[in-house]
Amino acid sequence: MRVTIIITPKSDVYDPEGMAVCKSLIENYNLMNITSVTKGKIFVINVNGDKDDEKLIDTLHNTAKSFLSNPIIEEYKLIIE
Amino acid sequence: MKNVGIIRFPGSLDDKDVIKAIKYIGCSYTILKHTDTSINNIDCVIIPGGFTYGDYLRCGAIASKTLIMRTLYKVASSTDIPILGICNGFQILCETALLPGILRQNKNSKFICNEQNISVNILNNQYWLSFIDDMHIKLPLKSGYGMYYIDNNSLNALIDNKQNIFTYINNPNGSLNSIAGIINRRGNILGIMPHPEYAIDYRYHCSIDGLKIFLSILRM
C-alpha cells in the first residue's frame, strides 16, 4: 500500500518561508487575491502491508507524530491508498 | 582531570573548536560517535554545532534518533550528568526532548552571523555558570534556524521555573521572550544558540565569556 503523510505548520505558528513565497507570488506574479501561503512537506511511503493492520497503521501514525513532524509547530495528515 | 564527551555526528562542524576550548582549559576529551551505545568515564557531554544530517527533516531531528542520543537520553533520565548543546546541539537537545521547545527559522529568514549582547538571567546555576560573574555577556551567533519557539503555557512554565537562563538584549531572530539559551528544570542541561567556543581568546574573539562557560567544567 501507499501511505502519504502531509506535514504542515500549525495555523497559529509563524511561517517565514510561507510568507516569503506569498510575498513573491503577490509581487512577481501579480496574484493579489492570495491571502496566505503555508509551506509543508509530503512523504510518500510504500509499505508491504494491509490497511487493516492496526499495529502497522498505529506505528505509521506514531512515526508521523513523533519523528516526521514536531507537534509543537506542525500537524500531519495520513492518507492510505 | 575532567574528561569531556564530545558527540560527533555526520555534519557536525564546530567540534574542532570545542576540542580547542576543552584543551585550553586543560581537560581531556573523548569523541562519542553517533553509533556509540555507552557513555563511560565521562564527566560531562557537549553536543557541538553544525548541520548534522544536512539539517534534513528539521534541524537536529535525525540526530535526535541516533543510538548515542537514545543512550544519552537514558543516562540523563537517571543521573545529573551535565550536558551542553551549542547551536545545532541545542536543536538536537530540543528534538530529543531533553529540553522543551524547538528552534525555528529566523523571523526575517536571514542567516545571522554577528556578535550578540546577552543578558544572564540566572547566576546561580552550579553546573554551567559557576565562572560567570556578570549579568551581561557577549557571544557570537551564527545560525539560520535560531528562533526559539514554544507554546504559551510551556513558555510561562519555563519562565516560572527560571529556565530562560540567557536572553538576547536586541532580539535578532524573533525568539520568544528573546530566549538565547535555556536549562532543564534540574539545571544540568544547557542549550544555547550563540557559540561559547568562539569566545575564548581576546586575540581572535569578541570576548572571553565563552571561556567562562567552559571553565565551569573544572568546578563540576
Interface residues (C-beta under 8 A of the other chain):
Chain A: V13 Y14 P16 E17 A20 F67 L68 N70 I72 I73
Chain B: L57 R58 A61 K65 E95 G101 I102 R104 Q105 N106 K107 N108 S109 Y149 I150 D151 G174
